[in-house]
Amino acid sequence: MFAEAKKYDIAAASGTLEQQADQAKSLQRKFDQMRKFNDSIPLKLLKARESTMAFFRPILQEAGLTEQQWRVIRALNEYEELESKQLAELCCILSPSLTGIINRLESQGHLKRRKSTEDQRRVLISLTDQAKQLFKELSPRLEGRYGDLTNQISKEKLQQLNELLSEIIHLEP
């Protein structure tokens, strides 16, 4: 839209008043056609995230974990050992934020670091036995919340949503 407005500004300087008025009306129609605020897909995705996290957040808070900390624990439980860059990408957490999360989880006894035997510059992060136990304790409760969510929207719709979100994730602008 802004590119359209810029084109209008350039064209307006050279056209007649009637042409300028026509161009302004055309541009206004394009702005009028913009979807309503509440129909914004990014906004709906944010609202959907908040709605779904309401199912899981109380369990995480009770365990003294943030959503981001749980994502890190969950990723490391599945992948066992990762570098911080890999972890940041998997968990959708910016590297500077991840550094603080890793430091806190390490100080709480949930993570350990070791240098790679192949390359001493690489630091690998993994879960401690304490974190593995925490994962085992929380997983059934969190999976139960998935069940509660599924009961409200159906297994088929949840699967369809998962497939659509995967498609959206892989879109190219």
HUGIPE-V496486 format. One record per helix or strand of 2 or more residues. SS is the DSSP state (H for helix, E for strand). FROM is the first residue (numbers start at 1). LEN is the number of residues. Records with the same first field share a line. If there is no record, write none. Layout:
SS=FROM-LEN ; FROM-LEN
This chain:
H=2-11 ; 17-16 ; 37-3 ; 41-22 ; 67-13 ; 84-8 ; 95-13 ; 129-25 ; 155-15
E=81-2 ; 111-5 ; 123-5
